[in-house]
Amino acid sequence: MARKVRNVATSDGRSRPSDVVAHGDSTPIGVGALLGGVAGGVLGHQIGGGVGNTVATIAGAIGGAVVGNEVEKSNRVEGSRYRITVRLDSGGLVTVEDNRDVDLRTGDRVRVENNRVTRV
């Protein structure tokens, strides 16, 4: 029986100063509801004719807005995000954004694995 092997991107290096890039306490911008409403209205407009078409367009817009808002809420990141820059042992620089505060100090030995930074 063959074993599945996961591809893991791993690099070691030293951390550089990190920044807090965003806070989750801001109000939602409503892009999901807006785009969902437009898409739902367009799809609803394809149904029927006359008054039925108008009803389907309105229902599609409302339904799309509700679904779009839920999708936006489920993809929203709560809390702070940290932008962590690492000078790799190979000489390159890599920047990772993470919602975990990994409590790094400049110069700490770290490992970047699958877009996550951990202290080594």
C-alpha positions as a Markdown table, in Angstrom:
| # | Residue | x | y | z |
|---|---|---|---|---|
| 1 | Met | 0.0 | 0.0 | 0.0 |
| 2 | Ala | 1.4 | 3.4 | -1.0 |
| 3 | Arg | 1.7 | 6.2 | 1.5 |
| 4 | Lys | 0.6 | 9.7 | 0.7 |
| 5 | Val | 3.5 | 12.2 | 1.0 |
| 6 | Arg | 2.6 | 15.8 | 1.8 |
| 7 | Asn | 4.6 | 18.5 | 0.1 |
| 8 | Val | 5.8 | 20.8 | 2.9 |
| 9 | Ala | 7.5 | 24.1 | 2.2 |
| 10 | Thr | 10.0 | 24.6 | 5.0 |
| 11 | Ser | 12.7 | 27.3 | 5.4 |
| 12 | Asp | 14.7 | 28.4 | 8.4 |
| 13 | Gly | 16.0 | 31.9 | 9.1 |
| 14 | Arg | 16.0 | 34.8 | 11.6 |
| 15 | Ser | 13.0 | 37.0 | 12.4 |
| 16 | Arg | 13.0 | 40.7 | 11.6 |
| 17 | Pro | 10.8 | 43.4 | 13.1 |
| 18 | Ser | 7.1 | 42.5 | 12.7 |
| 19 | Asp | 4.1 | 44.8 | 12.4 |
| 20 | Val | 0.4 | 44.7 | 13.4 |
| 21 | Val | -1.4 | 45.2 | 10.1 |
| 22 | Ala | -5.1 | 45.2 | 10.9 |
| 23 | His | -7.6 | 45.0 | 13.7 |
| 24 | Gly | -10.9 | 43.0 | 13.5 |
| 25 | Asp | -12.9 | 45.5 | 15.5 |
| 26 | Ser | -13.7 | 47.6 | 12.4 |
| 27 | Thr | -17.2 | 47.5 | 11.0 |
| 28 | Pro | -17.9 | 45.3 | 8.0 |
| 29 | Ile | -17.7 | 47.0 | 4.6 |
| 30 | Gly | -20.6 | 45.0 | 3.1 |
| 31 | Val | -18.9 | 44.1 | -0.2 |
| 32 | Gly | -20.3 | 40.5 | 0.1 |
| 33 | Ala | -23.9 | 41.7 | 0.4 |
| 34 | Leu | -23.4 | 44.2 | -2.4 |
| 35 | Leu | -21.9 | 41.6 | -4.8 |
| 36 | Gly | -24.3 | 38.9 | -3.8 |
| 37 | Gly | -27.3 | 41.2 | -4.3 |
| 38 | Val | -26.1 | 42.2 | -7.8 |
| 39 | Ala | -25.4 | 38.5 | -8.8 |
| 40 | Gly | -28.7 | 37.4 | -7.3 |
| 41 | Gly | -30.6 | 40.1 | -9.2 |
| 42 | Val | -29.0 | 39.2 | -12.5 |
| 43 | Leu | -29.8 | 35.6 | -12.0 |
| 44 | Gly | -33.4 | 36.3 | -10.9 |
| 45 | His | -33.9 | 38.5 | -13.9 |
| 46 | Gln | -33.4 | 35.4 | -16.2 |
| 47 | Ile | -36.6 | 33.9 | -14.8 |
| 48 | Gly | -40.0 | 34.5 | -16.2 |
| 49 | Gly | -41.5 | 37.6 | -17.8 |
| 50 | Gly | -43.6 | 40.6 | -16.8 |
| 51 | Val | -44.5 | 40.8 | -13.2 |
| 52 | Gly | -43.0 | 37.4 | -12.5 |
| 53 | Asn | -39.7 | 38.6 | -13.8 |
| 54 | Thr | -39.7 | 41.6 | -11.5 |
| 55 | Val | -40.6 | 39.5 | -8.5 |
| 56 | Ala | -37.8 | 37.0 | -9.4 |
| 57 | Thr | -35.3 | 39.8 | -9.8 |
| 58 | Ile | -36.1 | 41.3 | -6.4 |
| 59 | Ala | -36.2 | 38.0 | -4.7 |
| 60 | Gly | -32.8 | 37.1 | -6.3 |
| 61 | Ala | -31.3 | 40.4 | -5.2 |
| 62 | Ile | -32.4 | 39.9 | -1.6 |
| 63 | Gly | -31.4 | 36.3 | -1.5 |
| 64 | Gly | -28.0 | 37.1 | -3.0 |
| 65 | Ala | -27.4 | 39.9 | -0.6 |
| 66 | Val | -28.1 | 37.6 | 2.4 |
| 67 | Val | -25.9 | 34.8 | 1.1 |
| 68 | Gly | -23.1 | 37.3 | 0.1 |
| 69 | Asn | -23.2 | 38.8 | 3.6 |
| 70 | Glu | -22.9 | 35.4 | 5.3 |
| 71 | Val | -20.0 | 34.5 | 3.0 |
| 72 | Glu | -18.2 | 37.7 | 3.9 |
| 73 | Lys | -18.8 | 37.1 | 7.6 |
| 74 | Ser | -17.4 | 33.6 | 7.5 |
| 75 | Asn | -14.3 | 34.8 | 5.7 |
| 76 | Arg | -13.7 | 37.8 | 8.0 |
| 77 | Val | -10.6 | 37.6 | 10.2 |
| 78 | Glu | -11.2 | 38.6 | 13.8 |
| 79 | Gly | -8.4 | 40.1 | 15.9 |
| 80 | Ser | -5.1 | 41.4 | 14.9 |
| 81 | Arg | -3.0 | 40.3 | 12.0 |
| 82 | Tyr | 0.8 | 40.3 | 12.2 |
| 83 | Arg | 3.1 | 40.8 | 9.2 |
| 84 | Ile | 6.3 | 38.8 | 10.0 |
| 85 | Thr | 9.4 | 39.2 | 7.9 |
| 86 | Val | 12.1 | 36.5 | 8.0 |
| 87 | Arg | 15.7 | 36.6 | 6.6 |
| 88 | Leu | 16.2 | 33.1 | 5.4 |
| 89 | Asp | 19.4 | 31.2 | 5.8 |
| 90 | Ser | 19.6 | 31.2 | 2.0 |
| 91 | Gly | 19.8 | 35.0 | 2.0 |
| 92 | Gly | 16.2 | 35.7 | 0.8 |
| 93 | Leu | 13.5 | 37.5 | 2.6 |
| 94 | Val | 10.0 | 36.1 | 3.1 |
| 95 | Thr | 7.0 | 37.9 | 4.6 |
| 96 | Val | 4.1 | 36.0 | 6.2 |
| 97 | Glu | 0.8 | 37.4 | 7.6 |
| 98 | Asp | -0.6 | 35.5 | 10.5 |
| 99 | Asn | -3.4 | 36.0 | 13.1 |
| 100 | Arg | -1.3 | 34.3 | 15.8 |
| 101 | Asp | 1.0 | 36.4 | 18.0 |
| 102 | Val | 4.0 | 34.1 | 18.0 |
| 103 | Asp | 5.9 | 36.5 | 20.4 |
| 104 | Leu | 9.0 | 36.9 | 18.3 |
| 105 | Arg | 11.9 | 39.2 | 18.9 |
| 106 | Thr | 14.1 | 40.5 | 16.2 |
| 107 | Gly | 16.8 | 37.9 | 15.5 |
| 108 | Asp | 15.0 | 34.9 | 16.9 |
| 109 | Arg | 15.6 | 31.6 | 15.0 |
| 110 | Val | 12.4 | 30.7 | 13.2 |
| 111 | Arg | 11.0 | 28.2 | 10.8 |
| 112 | Val | 8.6 | 29.1 | 8.0 |
| 113 | Glu | 6.5 | 26.1 | 7.2 |
| 114 | Asn | 3.4 | 26.2 | 5.0 |
| 115 | Asn | 3.1 | 30.0 | 5.4 |
| 116 | Arg | 3.3 | 29.8 | 9.2 |
| 117 | Val | 6.2 | 31.1 | 11.4 |
| 118 | Thr | 7.3 | 29.1 | 14.5 |
| 119 | Arg | 10.3 | 29.7 | 16.8 |
| 120 | Val | 12.9 | 26.9 | 16.6 |
